[in-house]
Structure formats: structure tokens, C-alpha cells
């Protein structure tokens, strides 16, 4: 069972790291999508503002 817990912790860490790369910093994916929408691009889905880690 400890092994499963360790693997789950590693997976959570990798998810958090990937989310940070997509949502923070200069020219990240989220800000680029928002800029395109502000320029008039029509979207089918809305971006969420909060973290999905919970």
C-alpha cells in the first residue's frame, strides 16, 4: 500500500508541475488563449480561473 501512495504522490506532483507550466509565467497557454479571445476569436468553451488540483 505504501508503494501505491508514493506513486499517487508522484502523479500529483507531476500534475501540479504541468498545470503551473500551462497557467503561469510569460506567454503561457492560458494567457495566450485569453489574448486570442480578447482579439475576437469565438470559443466553444470557457477557461476556468481556478486550479484543478483540489
Protein Blocks (a to p, Z undefined) as FASTA:
>chain_A
ZZmmmmmmmmmmmmmmmmmmmmgcehifklmmmmmmmnopacfbdcdfbdckZZ
